[in-house]
Amino acid sequence: MGSAARRTKKQSEPFTSCRLMVEAAMQEMIANLQSKGLQPPEIALALADAAEDYVIRLAGEKRTVH
C-alpha cells in the first residue's frame, strides 16, 4: 500500500467510526419508534427529513477558526 493510500485510509477512519456509532444509535431509535407503533417507511422518511434539516442548519452556521 502506498503512502497516499495509507493517508486516505487514516483520514477515513474517524468518519467510519462516527458512521458506525450513528448507525447503531439510529437502529436503536428505529426499534424504539417501531415499538411505539410507527411503521418503517414513516420512520425512514422522518429520519431523512430531520437529517436534511440538520445539514442545512449546520451549513448556515458561521464557522470560526481558533
C-alpha positions as CSV (number, residue, x, y, z in Angstrom):
1,M,0.0,0.0,0.0
2,G,1.4,3.4,-1.0
3,S,1.7,6.4,1.3
4,A,-1.3,8.1,-0.5
5,A,-3.5,5.0,0.2
6,R,-2.4,4.9,3.8
7,R,-3.2,8.7,4.2
8,T,-6.7,8.1,2.6
9,K,-7.3,5.2,4.9
10,K,-6.3,7.1,8.0
11,Q,-8.4,10.1,7.0
12,S,-11.5,7.9,6.5
13,E,-11.2,6.0,9.9
14,P,-12.7,8.8,12.0
15,F,-15.6,9.0,9.6
16,T,-16.1,5.3,9.6
17,S,-16.1,5.2,13.4
18,C,-18.6,8.1,13.5
19,R,-20.8,6.4,10.9
20,L,-20.8,3.1,12.9
21,M,-21.8,4.9,16.1
22,V,-24.5,7.0,14.4
23,E,-25.9,3.9,12.6
24,A,-26.0,1.9,15.9
25,A,-27.9,4.8,17.6
26,M,-30.2,5.1,14.7
27,Q,-31.0,1.4,14.7
28,E,-31.8,1.6,18.4
29,M,-34.0,4.6,17.8
30,I,-35.8,2.9,15.0
31,A,-36.5,-0.1,17.1
32,N,-37.9,2.1,19.9
33,L,-40.1,4.0,17.4
34,Q,-41.4,0.8,16.0
35,S,-42.2,-0.5,19.5
36,K,-44.4,2.6,19.8
37,G,-46.4,1.7,16.6
38,L,-44.6,3.7,13.9
39,Q,-44.1,1.9,10.6
40,P,-40.6,1.6,8.9
41,P,-41.5,3.8,5.9
42,E,-42.7,6.7,8.0
43,I,-39.7,6.4,10.3
44,A,-37.3,6.4,7.3
45,L,-38.9,9.5,5.8
46,A,-38.9,11.3,9.1
47,L,-35.2,10.5,9.7
48,A,-34.3,11.6,6.2
49,D,-36.2,14.9,6.6
50,A,-34.6,15.5,10.0
51,A,-31.1,14.7,8.7
52,E,-31.6,17.1,5.8
53,D,-32.8,19.9,8.2
54,Y,-29.7,19.2,10.4
55,V,-27.3,19.5,7.5
56,I,-29.0,22.7,6.3
57,R,-28.8,24.1,9.9
58,L,-25.1,23.2,10.1
59,A,-24.4,24.8,6.7
60,G,-25.9,28.0,7.9
61,E,-23.7,28.3,11.0
62,K,-20.7,30.6,10.7
63,R,-17.5,28.7,11.4
64,T,-14.8,30.4,13.4
65,V,-11.1,29.3,13.3
66,H,-9.3,29.4,16.6
